[in-house]
Amino acid sequence: MDGPISQAQALEQTLDQMPLAAGETARFFAAGRFDGLECLRATFVSHAYTPHTHDTYVIGNIDAGCEAWNTRGRRHYAGPGDLVFNHPLDVHDGEPLDRRGYSYRMTYPSLDFVRLVAGAVSGRIVDETPFFPEPVVHDPEGSRLFAAAHAAIEANVDGLAGEELLLRAYGRALVLHARIDPIPFGREAGPVARVRALIDEHFAEDLRLDRLAAHAGLSTHHLIRAFRREIGLTPHAYVVDVRVRRAQDRLRRGEAPAAVAGEVGFADQAHLSRAFKARIGVAPGAYRRAMVA
């Protein structure tokens, strides 16, 4: 076996010997807000990875079916509701357990990035290599959170949503499955109020979580927890809430939903409609007609 390789290279090596079969798919994409963090969404029915290593962690979940793989001297199995972890330089392979195959979502964060998240969670400088004792854990809530983050990053229409969800997913995994002790925190009314005011003023912009955290003087992880405790919503959920309220203002003045969507920060009218109906109970067009009648 050669030295560490990227997941794209691992896939390419095995595809050279065994191309994807009917019904198999594999898509790589990068998380732009995380310096090009590699992400993979794939469905395999017969594809089998050759043993290999990565310079990075491998963190992901299984959406359907069952994956079987060998690492750390044992054979492991992962299905829906499971999270999987490989450390940098862990030798591993991977294949479907049976003919039904499996679908999974994976990310490949660097050691430095995982240390950074661990530091935000713990409130200290993390110099050690965060260690996941078990390569697979059954954690349905964590798996759902990770899948939502992965899907938001792939969709690439709401950067703050993907950023917040992935940091929450990684932070949760480090606390529950890598024994990283979270920093205790009390009430953070002042810092949260500053962030709330910033969002109220800049809600239509493409806000980044690190900007909000710097404004609060807190780590990103601490901000998410403190904001939800003080306000009852995460920062991203509050941004969406403000956008919907400001959309109401414009719709009451008779502005068209398509124009309103961009003005208040939504990617398009469809995203405005989903968020608006989830909070107001009717579509933006119906609300506008009722208000200007």
Buried (B, 14 or more C-beta within 10 A) or exposed (E): EEEBBBBEEBBEBBEEEEEBEEEBEBEBBEBEBBEEBBBBBBBBBBBBBEEBBBEBBBBBBBBEBBBBBBBEEEEBEBBBBBBBBBBBEBBBBBBBBEEEBBBBBBBBBBBEBBBBBBBBBBBEEBEEEBEBEEBBBEBEEBBBBBBBBBBBBBEBEBBBBBBBBBBBBBBBBBBBBBEBEBBEEEEBEEBBEBBBEBBEEBBBEEBBBBBBBBBBEBBBBBBBBBBBBBBEEBBBBBBBBBBBBBBBEBBEEEBEBEEBBEBBBBBEBEBBBEBBBEBBEEBBBBBBEEEEE
